[in-house]
């Protein structure tokens, strides 16, 4: 993923960082920030090692599903 995009959800921002691994798969790295504009504190961060996926779309889908569930269970 070239440009860093954020996805707002319930007053927070999910920022995916898909990293292509040597094996050709994508690692689902991301952060969840307080505030829709990404300037708030980091509430959750997942880096490598993490779950790997065959495509960027699969990795992004996982990130958004996981993040939505996490935010629902850990409201501000």
N, C-alpha and C positions, 0 to 999 in steps of 0.2 A: 504494500500500500504506500503510495507516494506521500500525498499530503495528509496530515493528521486531521481526521474528521472526528467530531464528537456527536453523540446521540443523547439528547436530553430525555430524562425520565424522572417524573415526580420531584422536580427541583434539583436534580443532580445531573451530572454529565458522565457518560461512559465514553472513554477514549480508547479505541482499539489500536493495538500496535502489532500487526501481523508480521511475523518474522519467518522468512523462508529458510528452512534448514538445509543442511548438506544433502540430506536424503530426499529433497524435493518436496517435503511436506511443509505445512504452515503451522507454526506455533501460535496458540491463541493467547497472546500477552495483552494486558489491558489495565487501565486504572479507572476507578470511580471517584469523581471529585464532587464535593459539596458545591451547590450552585450550578445553574445552567450554563454559565459562561466559562467554566473550567478554571476559574481563579481561586475557588475555595480549596480547603484542605483536601488532601488525598484521604479518602475513607477506606479504600481497598486497592491493592495492587497485586497483579499476578505477572510474574516474569518467567523466564525459562529456568528450569524445565517445566513444561506444562503439557497439556494434551495436544497432540498433533493431528492435523486434518489434511485430506488430499487436496482441498481447494480453499481459496480465500473466502468464498461464499459460505462453505461449511464452518470454517473457523469463526467468521463474523456472526453467523447464526447462533453458534454456541455461546459466544461472548454476550450477545444481546439477551439470550434466554437466561443464562446464568446471572447476569447483572440485574435483570428485572426481578428475578427471584430474590437475589441478595438484598436489593434495595427495599423490596416489599417486607422482608424479614428484619431489616435494620433501618427503620425510618429515622430521619433527623429529628 
